[in-house]
Structure formats: C-alpha cells, structure tokens
Amino acid sequence: MAVDFLVLGGGMAGAAAGYFLAERGRVLILEREAIAGYHATGRSAALYTETYGNAAIRALTVASGRFFRAPPSGFAEAPLLRPRGVLMVAPAGDAARFEAALAAGRRFAPGLRVLAPAEARALCPVLREDWLAHAFLEPEAMDMDVHAIHQGFLRGLRARGGTLLTQAAPRMIARRDGLWQVETAAGSFAAPVLVNAAGAWADEVAAAAGVATVGLRPLRRTALIVAPPTGLAVDAWPMVVDVAESFYLKPESGRLLLSPADETPVPPQDVQPDELDVALAVERVAAATRLEIRRIERKWAGLRTFAPDRTPVLGPDASAPGFVWMAGQGGYGIQTAPAAGAALAALATGEALPAELAALGLAAAQLLPDRLRAGG
Ligand SMILES: Cc1cc2nc3c(=O)[nH]c(=O)nc-3n(C[C@H](O)[C@H](O)[C@H](O)COP(=O)(O)OP(=O)(O)OC[C@H]3O[C@@H](n4cnc5c(N)ncnc54)[C@H](O)[C@@H]3O)c2cc1C
C-alpha cells in the first residue's frame, strides 16, 4: 500500500503529526502496540504551563494553548483545558532557589503571585507550617484532558482520510526507489516521507532505517495515586510543586497524584515503577505535608524522552531524504502537541514554519540539531 506520509508511532506526537499531515496528503500511522496511547501519552501528569522549559518549548506551548482553548469544531465535546494553578513551595533553606524560580516564572506568567505561607495553606491545607516558608501561585496553569486531545487528533485524522493501524511493528525499514518501505506483520507500506514519532524508541527507529541517531535519553518518572485526607475535598487544590523539584502532588479525579519528580535514565521499554522511587515520593510528601499515606491505590512509571539540549527534534533530516523527526518531547509532549504537529506538517512538506510560531520568536533551526540541518 502506498501513501504520501507514513508515521511511526501513534502516541500524542504521531497523532498530532498525522492530523496536520492529513490536510496535505494520505497518511498512515503505524503503531506497534494494540493501544496508541499506551506509553508516555497515557502516563502523563496532564499539566499545561507556559513557564516550563526553554524558549522553543514555550513558543510551542503558547501556540498550542490557543488551539486547546479554541479547537476546530468537532475536535472535542468538552473543554480541553480546565483551571488548576500551580503552587510552587519551598522550605526556609531553599530561599535562593525560590527567588530564582520566581524571577524565571515572572518573565512568562504575568499573573504569578507571591503568597504568605498562611495563604498557601488556605489553598492546600495539608502543607506543614514548620516546613513551608515560601510560596508563589501560577494561576494560569491548567489541567489538560489528554485522552480527549489524543482522540481528537485521531478522529480528525480519520475524517481527513487518514488511517491508524495498531499492532503494526516494523520488521524492516528501508529507502528504495525514492520511497520509504516499511514491512510489518500487518502488511507492507511505502511513502516518500517517513515521520519518526516513536517516542523513547525514536533513536532505535532511526538506526533500523540506517539514519544517524540523535542521542535521545528516555528518563523514567514515577507517579502514584493515593486517597485524599478524610473529610477534605481536594479537587480545587492547585498542583503543589517543590521548587527543588523533589516532589509534586496534584488532584486527580478526587484522589491525589504524587510523584518524586524522578529522572532515571533507562533503555526504551514498557517501564514500571521502582519501589525505591515510590518510597521516595511518600517520604518527601510526608516531610512537607500532613498527608498520611497508608495505601497506594495505583502506581505507574512513564518515559520522558529528551534530546541532549532538552529541545524537541522536529523536522526533515538533511542526511536522509524523506526522513522526518518528531521526537524528544521530554516532559512537554502533550502541552506542545498541536503546535508541534502543525510545525512538523509544514516542515515535512517544504513549507516555512507556521507564521504564528515565527511571530512567537521560534525558528525552524532551533528544532533540529546542527548535524541534521542542510549545511549543518
Ligand atoms: C510521569 C509523566 C508525567 C508527564 N507530565 C506531563 C505534563 O504534565 N505535560 C506534558 O505536556 N507532558 C507530560 N509528560 C510528557 C508526555 O507524556 C510526553 O512528552 C508525550 O506523551 C510524548 O508523546 P510521544 O507520542 O512522543 O510518545 P509515546 O506516547 O510514548 O508514543 C510513542 C509511540 O511509538 C510507538 N512505537 C515505538 N516504536 C515503534 C515502532 N518501531 N513502530 C511503530 N510504533 C512504535 C510506541 O508504541 C508508542 O505508542 C509526562 C510524562 C510522564 C512519563
């Protein structure tokens, strides 16, 4: 079967790329698993914040926020963003780190407010009086409906004539006669353009295709769900993040999601939580709050996959005709997906970066390591 664009990987990156590419030609997404959101996409903390990451990430996030707030008609039935807020907290010994986080945050979140400890505890009453010394609130941070966003892209892909094929692991990837050929158990496919949206496996896909890898590092992050304290409604709490990023907690459907904000390098895999990280989350949250964690209801780990400069690798590889990268989304792959998908579709077809992204100060050159760029 021949199409215009083959996309490897049906997570958020591949779904967004497929959705925008389908405006320009016939798209086939090949996903190795039975469920497209099985890996990082289904395991995130679902937070949207415009203060996170470097300049390229922030431009992609701001543009994606516009999409989330006003998606095309029929994209989703409910709002994709809901107010959450992030409360950054620090103990007395972390004053310098707190001031640095505050100064950095103020540059991008005009509504950011310093709170007295008592005001912070009014928002999250379990914070310990003897631990909490500094706090600021970023009220604009939002919860994302990750499932609705992912399904919106896949529904839109189909409406535009595109296809998602699951359980379609490539057995062979090669460039022949000006086309990328991919053989899977589900059949053989060919296209002039191959988009590598394989998440933690994107370097492995490149190697299988005979293309130089970019040094992606999958980092494990752990999350657990615990019951809220008896008698306290937690739904309206902001997400609480320690400025040292040693833990965070976040309301999640009436329960609390905790994470030790770990970043452990591991090979690409169906990653599982390590008991030590689970224990660290419980210990750190117990030191800063009065939460009594007796039982962990659910726990998981996911891979946040970063390029060495923590910027997504996005665009055509000058060393391999028709090979296009959509990888290295790190901890921002949901909140940047619409803008990254639109950028990918433009760059894959030889167009300039969308004007909206250029107006936000982003250049295509920022999205590819020197080695992958023409003349680089
Ligand atoms: C604990 C945690 C918290 C996070 N919190 C946030 C957050 O608050 N906000 C945010 O924006 N982001 C967050 N992230 C990051 C976000 O989840 C990722 O950046 C995003 O999901 C990456 O999407 P992806 O499609 O690249 O990867 P994936 O969802 O992993 O998709 C890649 C897909 O490629 C498939 N694949 C692999 N190899 C092949 C192959 N050879 N052929 C075909 N298919 C293949 C895989 O099966 C997989 O489905 C978090 C991540 C974690 C783990």
The ligand as an SDF file (V2000), in Angstrom:
LIG
                    3D

 53 58  0  0  0  0  0  0  0  0999 V2000
    5.0610   10.8160   34.6400 C   0  0  0  0  0  0  0  0  0  0  0  0
    4.9980   11.7290   33.4380 C   0  0  0  0  0  0  0  0  0  0  0  0
    4.4380   12.9940   33.5800 C   0  0  0  0  0  0  0  0  0  0  0  0
    4.3210   13.8230   32.4450 C   0  0  0  0  0  0  0  0  0  0  0  0
    3.6700   15.0200   32.5940 N   0  0  0  0  0  0  0  0  0  0  0  0
    3.4620   15.8090   31.5090 C   0  0  0  0  0  0  0  0  0  0  0  0
    2.7200   17.0130   31.6230 C   0  0  0  0  0  0  0  0  0  0  0  0
    2.2250   17.3550   32.7240 O   0  0  0  0  0  0  0  0  0  0  0  0
    2.5590   17.7920   30.4940 N   0  0  0  0  0  0  0  0  0  0  0  0
    3.0770   17.4190   29.2830 C   0  0  0  0  0  0  0  0  0  0  0  0
    2.8920   18.1360   28.2930 O   0  0  0  0  0  0  0  0  0  0  0  0
    3.7850   16.2750   29.1510 N   0  0  0  0  0  0  0  0  0  0  0  0
    3.9870   15.4650   30.2270 C   0  0  0  0  0  0  0  0  0  0  0  0
    4.7060   14.3090   30.1050 N   0  0  0  0  0  0  0  0  0  0  0  0
    5.3820   14.0270   28.8200 C   0  0  0  0  0  0  0  0  0  0  0  0
    4.4550   13.4660   27.7730 C   0  0  0  0  0  0  0  0  0  0  0  0
    3.7230   12.3670   28.3020 O   0  0  0  0  0  0  0  0  0  0  0  0
    5.3070   13.0180   26.5730 C   0  0  0  0  0  0  0  0  0  0  0  0
    6.1510   14.0750   26.1360 O   0  0  0  0  0  0  0  0  0  0  0  0
    4.4390   12.6120   25.3840 C   0  0  0  0  0  0  0  0  0  0  0  0
    3.4520   11.6880   25.7610 O   0  0  0  0  0  0  0  0  0  0  0  0
    5.3300   12.0220   24.2820 C   0  0  0  0  0  0  0  0  0  0  0  0
    4.4940   11.5500   23.2450 O   0  0  0  0  0  0  0  0  0  0  0  0
    5.0850   10.5810   22.1330 P   0  0  0  0  0  0  0  0  0  0  0  0
    3.9820   10.3270   21.1850 O   0  0  0  0  0  0  0  0  0  0  0  0
    6.3640   11.1220   21.6570 O   0  0  0  0  0  0  0  0  0  0  0  0
    5.4640    9.2490   22.9530 O   0  0  0  0  0  0  0  0  0  0  0  0
    4.6080    7.9320   23.2530 P   0  0  0  0  0  0  0  0  0  0  0  0
    3.2800    8.2560   23.8260 O   0  0  0  0  0  0  0  0  0  0  0  0
    5.4900    7.0450   24.0520 O   0  0  0  0  0  0  0  0  0  0  0  0
    4.3460    7.3430   21.8230 O   0  0  0  0  0  0  0  0  0  0  0  0
    5.3400    6.7210   21.0390 C   0  0  0  0  0  0  0  0  0  0  0  0
    4.6770    5.5530   20.3690 C   0  0  0  0  0  0  0  0  0  0  0  0
    5.5490    4.9940   19.4130 O   0  0  0  0  0  0  0  0  0  0  0  0
    5.2960    3.5950   19.4020 C   0  0  0  0  0  0  0  0  0  0  0  0
    6.4430    2.9470   18.7790 N   0  0  0  0  0  0  0  0  0  0  0  0
    7.6830    2.7780   19.2680 C   0  0  0  0  0  0  0  0  0  0  0  0
    8.4670    2.1740   18.3720 N   0  0  0  0  0  0  0  0  0  0  0  0
    7.7030    1.9590   17.2780 C   0  0  0  0  0  0  0  0  0  0  0  0
    7.9510    1.3730   16.0210 C   0  0  0  0  0  0  0  0  0  0  0  0
    9.1510    0.8980   15.7090 N   0  0  0  0  0  0  0  0  0  0  0  0
    6.9270    1.3060   15.1400 N   0  0  0  0  0  0  0  0  0  0  0  0
    5.6980    1.7730   15.4470 C   0  0  0  0  0  0  0  0  0  0  0  0
    5.4120    2.3400   16.6360 N   0  0  0  0  0  0  0  0  0  0  0  0
    6.4060    2.4390   17.5330 C   0  0  0  0  0  0  0  0  0  0  0  0
    5.0980    3.2460   20.8530 C   0  0  0  0  0  0  0  0  0  0  0  0
    4.4060    2.0320   20.9920 O   0  0  0  0  0  0  0  0  0  0  0  0
    4.3220    4.4510   21.3410 C   0  0  0  0  0  0  0  0  0  0  0  0
    2.9150    4.2400   21.3060 O   0  0  0  0  0  0  0  0  0  0  0  0
    4.8310   13.4260   31.1880 C   0  0  0  0  0  0  0  0  0  0  0  0
    5.4010   12.1660   31.0580 C   0  0  0  0  0  0  0  0  0  0  0  0
    5.4760   11.3200   32.1580 C   0  0  0  0  0  0  0  0  0  0  0  0
    6.0680    9.9470   31.9680 C   0  0  0  0  0  0  0  0  0  0  0  0
  1  2  1  0
  2  3  1  0
  2 52  2  0
  3  4  2  0
  4  5  1  0
  4 50  1  0
  5  6  2  0
  6  7  1  0
  6 13  1  0
  7  8  2  0
  7  9  1  0
  9 10  1  0
 10 11  2  0
 10 12  1  0
 12 13  2  0
 13 14  1  0
 14 15  1  0
 14 50  1  0
 15 16  1  0
 16 17  1  0
 16 18  1  0
 18 19  1  0
 18 20  1  0
 20 21  1  0
 20 22  1  0
 22 23  1  0
 23 24  1  0
 24 25  2  0
 24 26  1  0
 24 27  1  0
 27 28  1  0
 28 29  2  0
 28 30  1  0
 28 31  1  0
 31 32  1  0
 32 33  1  0
 33 34  1  0
 33 48  1  0
 34 35  1  0
 35 36  1  0
 35 46  1  0
 36 37  1  0
 36 45  1  0
 37 38  2  0
 38 39  1  0
 39 40  1  0
 39 45  2  0
 40 41  1  0
 40 42  2  0
 42 43  1  0
 43 44  2  0
 44 45  1  0
 46 47  1  0
 46 48  1  0
 48 49  1  0
 50 51  2  0
 51 52  1  0
 52 53  1  0
M  END
$$$$
